[in-house]
Every structure is written in structure tokens, then in C-alpha cells.
Amino acid sequence: MSLELRNVSRTFDGKTAVQNISVSVKPGEIVGLLGTSGCGKSTLLRAISGLDNDYDGDIVINGDTTKGIHDTTGFIFQEPRLLPWLTVLDNVTFGLKGKKEEKEARARQYLESVGLSGNEHLYPRQLSGGMAQRVAIARALVTSPEILLLDEPFSALDAFTKMQLQDLLLDVWKTYQSTIVLVTHDIDEATYLCDRVIILRGQPGEIDREIIISDQRPRPRGSERLASYKAEILDSLDLNKR
């Protein structure tokens, strides 16, 4: 499913957070929004999701200009945001329509895809941080979103769990071919996952540069190619001081 932002701006109490953002995302593409704090990355993601519709400009999803929540869009937050009184299975099925048996069968399918088969009966308090975020991913996928929006979904996790879930995200992408927009502060994450990295700078945030990462997946972590992309991004952000 295609996604297009046309001259999107957002102002809060007279202060502009992002200004004149225009981006086109192709079906099945993984695009990263990267920049320092305060440049409006999460603001853009909330506008795309429909959680915030008080912006100027247009957001076009598969040819449809919309300002509401689109039923083909899923959102994964930085925190899992699971309901503590519900089991893993019930968290994934929460809000789904249909017969209980059908909903649970669908939820089990996605829990298996994120490596959580056999954990359906557990409660959030019994899960590690990585397991909880896997549940959040399954919950986002269970509605079969064609566009998946991720707002720094792995930033609170340890380095090893983060890498495992990055690989899981690529497995999910390969299986379901969702269009993905990822907000991240992590340059290594952006170069490892994304087809393109959109660099935002300033306050208000504006697009400063777009970097295309054409390397085939899987990409070896720590390769010279990824290191060169990282150096290019650091230069763009004026962070590659010697």
C-alpha cells in the first residue's frame, strides 16, 4: 500500500513542530525517519496514523486522502502498552470483531510468527521486555495492516534483544510485505532495516536529506558498507566531529 505526505505541517500553541514535509513511500518499502530530539519525527507518525488530525497538508493512503484513523494501518509504540489484567492471548484479540474461536485462532497464528507460541496464558507482569514487545507486534499485525508505523519500538530494550527484534521485524516484513515507516534515533538500526532514511533537522523539523540504502538483505551488521552509511548520516547531522 502506498503512502504520500504532501506539504504536511503541524503547529502546537503557535509553535510549528514540522514544516512542509513531503514524502512518498512505495508499497512494501521500509522508510526510516531519523533526526535529533524535537525535530518532529513522532509528530509525523501520529499524523499518518490518524491519532492526530490537526495538521495542515495532505496524507494520502493508497490514493485516499484521509485525516482519520485508517483501518489498514497498524501502530507499534515505544512501550508495549499491554493491558495488565488481560493474558497475552486476550491482549492480541482485544478489539477484534468476530467469533471468539476465530479471533483466538488468528491471534495464535501471529503469536507463533513472533515466537510466542505456548505463552498465550501469561500476563504482562510475567513477560520480559522483549516478550512484551513481541506481543505488541503481534497485536499490531493481527488486523493485517498494510502500513505498519513504529515509533522507536526497540529503544527501551537491551542491545541483544533489540537486534533479535530487528531481525523479527524483517521476518514479519518478508512474510506480510507491509509498508513500514520507522521512527528511530538509532543510526545503526536505520541502516540495518531501511530502504531509505529521511533525515529531519531543525525546529520546526524539515527534511534535510534522503539517503538510499540499496544493499540487499540480510545485511551484515558492522560491515564497511553500513559503516559508510552511518558516517554519511552523522555528517548530515553535524555529529561526525573529530
Buried (B, 14 or more C-beta within 10 A) or exposed (E): BBBBBBEBBBBEEEEBBBBBBEBEBEEBBBBBBBBBEEBBBBBBBBBBBBEBEEBBBBBBBBEEEBEEEBEBBBBBBBBBBBEEEBBBBBBBBBEBEEEEEEBBEBBBBBBEBBBBEEBBEBBBEEBEBBBBBBBBBBBBBBBEBBBBBBBBBBBBBEEEBBBBBBBBBBEBBEEBEBBBBBBBEBBBBBBBBBBBBBBBBBBBBBBBBEBEBEBEEEBEEEEEEBEEBBEBBEEBBEEEEE
